[in-house]
Each structure stands twice: as structure tokens, then as C-alpha cells.
Amino acid sequence: MIRAAIIGLGTWGQNLVRSVPPDSPHLRFTAFATRTPDKARDFAQAHGLRMLPSFEAALADPEIDAVVLATPHSLHTEQIVAAARAGKHVFSEKPLGLDAESAERAARACAEHGVTLGVGYNWRWQPALREIRRLVEDGTLGRVLHLEGNFCGPSAYRFPKGHWRHDRDEVPAGGMTGRGVHVIDAMLYLAGPIEQVTAQSFRLAQDFGVDDTTSMLLKFASGATGYLGTVIATAETWRLQVFGSNAWVEVGEVEHLTTWELRLCRLDREHITVKQRPQVITFPKTSTERAELEHFAQQAAARQPIVQPGGDAVHNVAVLQAILDSARTQKTQGVAR
């Protein structure tokens, strides 16, 4: 049993705590630290969490085995490094950092100190996404030619002026840090590393805050191409579609935290002009947040790695950095490897 402290008990931190049931055999949230304890007091009491005065107090507490970070993006790297040095396993919400060097440093610190590092890319626990990967690997889709994704919603309207989610240093390229990195991670899972990006990012809907309209063209090392858009001043929606030489497959809806269904449309080479209807595939209900946190706890108990130096979670941040550079310079950027 891994005893964890949740660091940051806002909306998402509370969601992570709720996702792990009291009878979980792998993980138990026992404590919390937050910058706004008064707002979290009732929730913490209802879930049996003892209050710690600070993140540093959690690292010094012998009754805490791991920390789970639901904190602002710019804090992740230093908090991960500090946890590693204190011998605590650490699960961080994405991204690991805001530049490739920071993400690599976080992963390397955990590797060097022998602690497990997990990162909150919960889409990887979706049965539908795993099925798409199987369809890639068994040749059903044929060669992967192109991937398209979007992850959009009204995030720009949710937070008042002055909130950290309107800080361009915390949330560069608008929806990329909160939303788009999930799509990038899914694309890496399905199609491998990205070697080149061309991006544009603008603030169009409001006269304050971060960019709200960001789009990117991607080139994968495999030769496949891609497109990603994230608009955070519109109604909620998300979609991921993979086009192969034999078929395409698509997931997408409004709510992304429920269990997805999948649409698969095959090419009939014997009747090439006949427009085929997609097959709809459904899956048993699952909680991706519970799955990712319990997997982290199991790996931590066995002292086995999840995020490693040079791995997908680090490469994701390198892609983010290239997107920022491309949007700033209006030029295509290579992705550091």
C-alpha cells in the first residue's frame, strides 16, 4: 500500500482523490498540502486527509511514501526533483516541465534516486486508445499515413483575470499545456516520435489572458503527417482520428473522462468505389484516473520505473517547446531528441 499526499487540492486535485476508492489495495491518499487550505478543509475532512503545512513537510514526513502533484505547470520540475532527492515516489500532472531540459532533468533525478515517476496522461488507459494501437500493430489500419486531433473547450472563460491559468508563462500556447499535450501523447503512443512542427497561436476572443486559438502541423519520424488544433474559447469537444492505408479509426465526443467508443471504417479493395459505413466498437466502463494512479502505486511499490529519461513524457515537452518556438518565429521547427 502506497500512502500518498496530494499536493494542490483544487478541482483537479480533488478529482484525483475521488478517483481512488477507499478499498483500493494499491494507493491511499492520507494527507494534503495546498496554498488555499480554507477552501479545501471540508473536502479533506470528508476524505480523511490530514493537513500538512507545506510541500516540504510532505517530503519530510516518514508516513508519506509518495506525492501526487496537482500544482501549476511551472512548479512541476522543481517539485519532482525535490521529491526524488527526498526519496519519495512522485506522480505529476502533465506536463513534466515547460521546456525539454526541465523535463529531462525531472526524469533523470527520479532515475538517479531510484524512485518511480508517473505523469498524468490518462488517455493511455482508455480501452479505445489501446485498441487503436492494437489495430496499428496488427496491420488492420495498414501503414499509418496521417493523424488529426483537437481538444477544445471554454477554458479561457472559466477563470477570472489574474488567475494563474491566464498567465502566459504558466500556460504557453494557450490550450496546449492543459489540453493539447494529451493529444500529442496519444499520437506518440500510436505513431512514434515527432521530428518537426509548424505552429501558430493567437488570442482572439478576449483582451486579456493566454492565447485561445492554437494549431499545428506535425511530421513524424515514421514519415506520417499530423494536425492538431486546440481552441479554449469555444464549446467543449475533442477528437482523434488515425488514417491508415487500409482503414481509418476515430474517437471523440464532448466528455473525455468517460469510457470512449471507437469508430472503425475499413477500405474494401474489391469494391473500391463503395462508401463503407464505420463499425462502432464499445468497451466496458473504466476510470482512467484510478487506473493510472493504481498503476503508479504498483510500480512504486516494486520500485519500477514509468517515466524515464528520453521517454515519451520528456519528448512530449520537447514537442511543446518546438511548438512555442514555431509560433514565436513563424517558422518550422525541428524537435530536439
C-alpha positions in Angstrom: 0.0 0.0 0.0 1.4 3.3 -1.1 0.5 6.2 1.2 0.2 9.4 -0.8 -0.1 13.1 -0.1 -2.0 15.2 -2.7 -0.2 18.5 -3.4 -2.7 21.0 -4.6 -6.3 20.4 -3.7 -8.2 22.4 -6.2 -10.7 21.0 -8.7 -8.4 18.5 -10.3 -6.6 17.5 -7.1 -10.0 16.7 -5.6 -10.9 14.7 -8.7 -7.7 12.6 -8.3 -8.5 11.9 -4.7 -12.1 10.9 -5.5 -10.9 8.5 -8.3 -9.2 6.2 -5.9 -11.8 4.3 -3.7 -11.1 3.7 0.0 -10.8 0.0 -0.6 -8.0 0.3 -3.2 -5.4 -2.3 -2.5 -2.6 -0.2 -4.0 -2.9 3.5 -3.1 -4.4 5.5 -0.3 -4.4 9.3 0.0 -3.7 10.2 3.6 -2.6 13.8 3.6 -2.7 17.0 1.6 -0.9 20.4 1.2 -2.3 23.3 -0.6 -1.9 27.1 -1.0 -5.6 27.6 -0.1 -6.3 25.3 2.9 -9.5 27.0 3.9 -11.1 26.2 0.5 -10.1 22.5 0.8 -10.8 21.9 4.5 -14.3 20.4 4.1 -13.2 18.1 1.3 -10.2 17.0 3.2 -12.2 16.2 6.3 -14.7 14.2 4.3 -11.9 12.1 2.8 -9.9 11.7 5.9 -6.9 13.7 4.8 -4.7 15.3 7.4 -3.4 18.8 6.6 0.3 19.4 6.1 1.7 22.9 6.3 3.7 22.7 3.0 5.0 20.6 0.2 8.3 20.4 2.1 6.5 19.0 5.1 5.1 16.2 2.9 8.7 15.4 1.7 9.9 15.2 5.3 7.0 13.1 6.6 8.0 9.4 7.2 4.4 8.3 6.9 4.2 9.6 3.2 5.6 7.2 0.5 4.6 9.3 -2.5 3.4 12.8 -3.5 0.9 13.4 -6.2 1.2 16.9 -7.8 -1.8 18.8 -9.0 0.0 22.1 -9.0 0.7 24.9 -11.6 2.8 23.8 -14.6 5.8 25.8 -13.8 6.2 24.1 -10.4 6.3 20.6 -11.6 10.0 20.2 -12.5 11.4 21.5 -9.2 8.9 19.7 -7.1 9.7 16.4 -8.9 13.4 16.9 -8.4 12.8 17.8 -4.7 10.7 14.7 -4.2 13.3 12.5 -5.8 16.0 13.8 -3.5 13.8 13.2 -0.5 13.3 9.5 -1.7 9.6 10.0 -2.4 7.9 8.5 -5.4 6.1 11.2 -7.4 3.1 11.3 -9.7 2.9 14.7 -11.6 0.1 16.1 -13.6 1.3 16.9 -17.1 3.5 18.3 -18.4 6.7 17.4 -16.6 8.1 20.9 -17.4 7.8 23.7 -19.8 10.9 23.0 -21.7 12.8 19.9 -22.8 15.7 20.4 -20.5 13.5 20.7 -17.4 11.5 17.6 -18.3 14.7 15.6 -18.8 16.1 16.8 -15.6 13.0 15.7 -13.7 13.1 12.2 -15.2 16.8 11.9 -14.6 16.5 12.9 -11.0 14.0 10.2 -10.3 16.1 7.6 -12.1 19.2 8.6 -10.2 17.4 8.4 -6.8 15.6 5.1 -7.5 12.1 6.5 -7.2 9.1 6.0 -9.5 7.9 8.9 -11.6 4.4 8.9 -13.2 2.7 11.5 -15.3 -1.0 12.2 -15.8 -1.6 11.2 -19.4 -4.8 9.3 -18.5 -5.8 8.8 -22.2 -3.3 5.9 -22.3 -5.7 4.0 -20.0 -8.6 4.3 -22.4 -9.5 0.9 -23.8 -10.4 2.5 -27.1 -6.9 4.1 -27.4 -5.3 0.8 -26.6 -7.5 -0.9 -29.3 -6.3 1.7 -31.8 -2.7 0.8 -31.0 -3.6 -2.9 -31.5 -5.1 -2.1 -34.9 -1.9 -0.3 -35.8 0.3 -3.1 -34.6 -1.6 -6.0 -36.2 -1.8 -4.2 -39.6 -5.6 -3.6 -39.7 -5.1 0.1 -40.4 -2.2 -0.6 -42.8 0.6 2.0 -42.9 -0.2 5.0 -40.7 -0.4 8.0 -43.0 -1.9 10.8 -41.0 -3.3 11.7 -37.6 -5.7 14.5 -36.7 -6.7 15.7 -33.3 -8.3 18.5 -31.4 -9.1 19.2 -27.8 -11.2 22.3 -27.3 -13.5 23.9 -24.7 -14.3 27.1 -22.8 -11.2 27.1 -20.5 -10.5 30.8 -21.3 -13.9 31.8 -19.9 -13.6 29.6 -16.7 -11.0 31.6 -14.8 -11.0 35.3 -13.9 -8.4 37.8 -14.9 -5.3 37.4 -12.7 -5.8 33.6 -12.3 -2.6 31.6 -13.0 -4.3 29.9 -15.9 -4.3 33.3 -17.7 -0.5 33.6 -17.1 1.4 33.2 -20.4 4.4 31.9 -18.5 2.3 29.2 -16.9 0.1 28.4 -19.9 2.2 29.0 -23.1 0.4 28.4 -26.4 -3.0 28.6 -24.8 -4.7 25.2 -24.7 -1.5 23.2 -25.5 -0.4 22.8 -21.9 -3.8 21.9 -20.4 -5.3 20.1 -23.3 -3.2 19.7 -26.4 -0.4 17.7 -24.7 -2.9 14.9 -24.2 -3.4 14.6 -27.9 0.3 14.8 -28.5 0.8 12.0 -26.0 -1.8 9.8 -27.7 -0.1 10.5 -31.1 3.3 9.5 -29.7 1.7 6.3 -28.3 0.2 5.4 -31.7 2.7 6.8 -34.3 6.1 7.3 -32.5 8.2 10.4 -32.2 7.6 13.7 -33.9 10.5 15.4 -35.6 9.1 18.6 -36.9 6.3 21.1 -36.1 4.8 24.3 -37.7 2.6 26.2 -35.3 0.5 29.3 -35.0 -1.1 30.6 -31.8 -3.2 33.7 -31.1 -5.5 35.4 -28.6 -8.7 36.2 -30.5 -11.7 36.0 -28.1 -10.7 38.2 -25.1 -8.5 41.3 -24.5 -6.6 39.5 -21.6 -5.1 36.2 -20.8 -3.4 33.5 -22.8 -3.8 32.5 -26.4 -7.1 30.9 -27.2 -6.6 29.6 -30.7 -3.6 27.3 -31.5 -3.0 25.0 -34.4 -0.1 22.8 -35.5 1.2 20.8 -38.4 3.3 17.8 -37.4 5.7 15.5 -39.2 6.5 12.1 -37.5 9.9 10.3 -37.8 8.0 7.5 -39.5 7.0 9.8 -42.4 3.4 10.2 -41.2 1.9 13.7 -41.0 -0.4 15.2 -38.5 -2.6 18.1 -37.5 -3.6 19.3 -34.0 -5.8 22.2 -33.0 -6.8 23.5 -29.6 -9.3 26.3 -29.1 -10.1 27.2 -25.5 -12.8 29.8 -26.2 -15.5 27.6 -27.7 -17.8 24.8 -26.7 -16.4 21.5 -25.4 -15.2 18.9 -27.9 -12.3 16.6 -28.7 -11.4 14.1 -31.4 -8.6 11.9 -32.5 -8.6 10.2 -36.0 -5.9 8.0 -37.4 -5.8 7.4 -41.2 -4.1 4.2 -42.5 -3.7 2.8 -45.9 -6.4 0.2 -45.2 -8.8 1.9 -42.8 -9.4 4.9 -40.6 -10.3 4.9 -36.9 -11.8 7.7 -34.8 -12.6 8.6 -31.2 -14.2 11.8 -30.0 -17.1 13.3 -28.2 -17.7 16.1 -25.7 -16.8 14.4 -22.4 -13.3 12.9 -22.4 -13.2 11.4 -18.8 -15.9 8.8 -19.6 -15.1 5.5 -21.4 -14.8 6.2 -25.1 -16.4 4.3 -28.0 -14.5 3.8 -31.3 -15.4 4.1 -34.9 -13.6 1.9 -37.4 -14.0 2.2 -41.2 -12.3 -0.2 -43.5 -11.4 0.1 -47.1 -12.8 -2.7 -49.3 -10.3 -3.1 -52.1 -12.6 -5.4 -54.0 -15.2 -2.7 -54.2 -13.1 0.4 -54.1 -15.9 2.9 -55.1 -18.4 1.7 -52.4 -18.5 4.0 -49.5 -18.2 1.9 -46.3 -20.1 2.7 -43.1 -18.0 2.7 -39.9 -18.2 0.0 -37.3 -18.9 1.3 -33.8 -17.0 -0.6 -31.0 -17.8 -0.1 -27.3 -15.8 -1.0 -24.2 -16.5 -1.8 -20.5 -16.7 1.3 -18.3 -13.3 2.2 -16.7 -11.8 5.0 -14.7 -8.7 6.2 -16.4 -7.6 8.3 -13.3 -7.9 5.3 -11.0 -6.1 3.1 -13.5 -3.1 5.5 -13.9 -2.8 6.1 -10.1 -3.0 2.5 -9.1 -0.5 1.5 -11.8 1.8 4.2 -10.5 1.4 2.8 -6.9 2.1 -0.8 -8.1 5.2 0.3 -9.9 6.3 2.4 -6.9 5.8 -0.5 -4.5 8.1 -2.6 -6.8 10.4 0.4 -7.4 10.0 0.0 -11.1 10.2 3.0 -13.5 7.3 4.5 -15.6 8.6 7.8 -16.9 12.3 7.5 -18.0 14.9 9.9 -19.3 14.4 10.4 -23.1 11.0 8.7 -23.0 7.6 9.9 -24.4 6.8 12.2 -21.5 10.1 14.0 -22.0 9.7 14.0 -25.8 6.2 15.5 -25.3 7.7 18.5 -23.7 10.3 18.8 -26.5 7.4 18.9 -28.9 5.7 21.6 -26.8 8.9 23.6 -26.8 9.2 23.3 -30.6 5.5 24.5 -30.9 6.3 27.5 -28.8 9.4 28.3 -30.8 7.5 27.9 -34.1 4.6 30.1 -33.0 7.0 32.8 -31.9 9.2 32.7 -35.0 6.5 31.7 -37.6 9.0 29.1 -38.9 9.0 25.3 -38.9 11.0 23.9 -36.0 12.7 20.6 -35.5 12.0 18.7 -32.3 15.0 18.0 -30.0 15.7 14.3 -29.5 
